[in-house]
Amino acid sequence: MASAKPVKKAAKKVAKKTATKAAAKPAAKKAAAKTTSPSVPKTGSATLPESIFGIEPNVSVMHQVVTAQLAHRRSGTQSTKTRSEVRGGGIKPFGQKGTGNARQGSIRAPHFSGGAVALGPKPRKYSQRTPKKMIALALRSALSDRALDNKVVVVDKFSFDKPSTKDASLLLNSLGLDGKIMIVIDRTDVNAAKSFRNLTKVQVVETGELNAYDVLCNDWLVFTQSSLPKVKEAAK
């Protein structure tokens, strides 16, 4: 049976972690990222759009959007039976008077073993309506939070002639990335998607699939020049 506690706990944990870092660091004036080429792992710097990677993270908006996103994942199929739905118990178990027991009308009352459930959960929807502008602001705040920590890497492109998990692992090792990594690719880069998808602690998403929750759940963000979110896309 689904519960609302894990959803709220996860959202609070993500928001609390981000709030601590945002309070300790001022907003970046110019967002910059480490850039490299897959074939030659030499690092440089790349200027990121300040309106996407350089804003002050809005912790309250991120918390609300993450909570709504986790709530939307709940199936809401939990169900219990009321007295009218439990089979049996159609007759009075014993006489009203003369037995010395408390009067009973059915053995399917909630206080009987095998009886109904009082005020139990029924199927319902947990989805919350979240404005598009709030979702976009949460994403920009999450991206800016990672940029503040210098956890954004930009590569020119992934030059995989064929899918190769080994080459993908060597590429990440050459970049010196550890922990959970999100690889953001263009939808046409099939070889890169197949190369990275089998690696543990690596999440592969397309640019249109970027969301605040997944960004906050990963330690590093790796973009290509073509998969970097544009200003118009982030504003939608």
N, C-alpha and C positions, 0 to 999 in steps of 0.2 A: 504494500500500500504506500503510495507516494506521500511525502510529508513536506510541509513548507519550511521546516527548520533547516535542512541542508541547503536550500536555495538562499535563504537569508544569511546563513552562516558563510557561504562561499562569497556572496556579494559583499558582505561586511569585511571579510578578510582581504579581498582585492582592494576595496576602497580604503581600508585602514593602511595598507602597505603603501598605496600611492599617496595618501595624505601625508604620511611621515616623510616621504622623499620630497614632496612638493613644498612642505614647510621648511625643509632644510636647505633647499636650493632655490635661488631666484629664477625668474623666467629668462630664458636665453634670448639675447638680442638677435643673434644670427644662428640659425640651426645649421650644423655641419655634420657630415658623415664620413666615415672611412670608406674609401673607394679603392677598388682593385680590379684586376683582370684575371679571369679564371686560369688562363694559361701561364701568366707571369704574376705570381702573388706579391706584387709591390704595392704598398699602400700609399694613398694620397688623400686628398680631401675633396668633398663635393658640397656645393651649396644647395641646401634643401629649401623648398618653399616655406617661408616664414609663417605664412597663414595656416599651414598644416602641421609643421614640425616645430614651430617656435612660439606657440601661445602658452599662456599659463594654464596648467591642467585644472579643469573644473571637477573636483572630486565628487561633489554632490550629484552632478549630472551623470558622471560615470557610474556611480553607485546605483542610481535609479535605472539607467539603461541596462546595466548588467543584471540587476534584479529582474527586470522585465524579460530579458532574454532567457534567463534560466527558468523563469516561471513558464515561458512559452514552450519550453521543452517538456514540461510535465504532461503526461497523457491524460490525467484526471479520470481514470477508469475505475477508481476504487469505489466499492459499493458494499453496503450492509443491508440486511433484511429487517423490515419492521414486523410488528406482530401480525399484520395482515398478510405478509409474504412468507412467513415461516410455516412449513407444513405441519399439520397436527394441531392438537390442543383445542379441538372444536367443542369439547364437552367439559363440564365442570368436573374437576378431579375428585372431589368428595363433597358431601353435604355441607350446607351453609352452617348448620349448627350441630352440636352434639359430639364433635370429634376432639375439641380442645385446641385445635390448630387455628391459625389465622385463616380467615376466609380467602379462598382463591377461586378465580374464574377460569383460568387456563394455565396449563403447564408450559406454555410458550411465552409467558410474561418475561420481561427482561431480567428479573432476578432469579429465574430458573436456569439450570444448566441445559443447554440446547435451545434456549429461548431466543427471543429477538434481541436486537441491539437498540438501546435507547439513544436517540439523537446521534446516530452514526453517520459517517460520510456517505454521500451519494455522488454519482458522476457529475462533474462540473468542469468548466473551462477556467484555467488559471491565467489566460492571456491578458496582458495589459496593453492598452493603447498608448504608444509612445510617439510623440511628434517627430517628423523626419528631421527637423532642424536640431532637435535634442540628440537624436542618434548620430548626426553628423558632428555635432560638437563633442560628444563623448569619444568618437573615433579620433578626432583631431587632438583631443586632450591626451588620449592614450599614446598616440604617436609622438606627441611632444614630450611626454614623460620618458619614453625610451630615448628620445634624442637628447634630453637633459643628461641622461646617464651615459651618453656616447655608446649606445647599444644598437646603432643603425649602421648597416654596411650596404654599400651600393657597388655592384659589379657592372661591367660594361654589358656583358651578356653571357649566357651559359652555352658554351660551344661543345655540346655533346653530339658526336656523330651518330651514336646509338645509345640506348639506355644502358647505364652502367652504374650500379650502386657503389662499386669500388671507387670509381673516379669521383663520384659525388662525396664519398667519405673523405678521400684525400684532399679534395678542395676545401671542405670545412676545416680539416685539420691544418691546412696551410694558412687559413685565415685566423687560426687561433681562437675559434669560437667554442665555448663550452656551455653546458646547461641546455635548456630548451630553446630550440631555434625555429623561427618561422621563415619559410622561403616563399616569397611573393613572386609569382611568375606571370608571364603573359599567357593568355589562353591558347595561343598557337604553339607554345613551347612544350610539345608533348614529350620529347626525350628527357628534358630536365625534370618534368613531373614524375616520370617513371623512374628516374634515377634516384630522386630524393625520397620517394614515398615509402620505401622499405626501411629507411633508417629510423632507429629508435630516437625518441625525443626530438624528432623533426616533423613539423607540420607544413604541408604544402597547400597554399591557397592561391587563388587568382586575385587580381586587383579588385574585382567587383565583389569578392567575398570577404574583404577586410571588415572586421568588426572590433569593437572595443574590448570585448571579453577575451577573444583569442589573442589580441595584442598584449593584454595585461598578463595572460597566462604564460607567455614566452619571454625568455630573457633577451634574445637577440632577434633582430629583424633584418633580413637580407633581401634587398630589392635589386632588380636590374634597371637599366636606364629606361627601358620601355614599360616596366611595371610600376614605376613610381607614381603614386596618386597625383592627379592633376588638381588644380585649384577648383575647376568646375565640378569635377567628380566628387571631391570632398564636401562641396557645398550642397549637394543634393540630399 
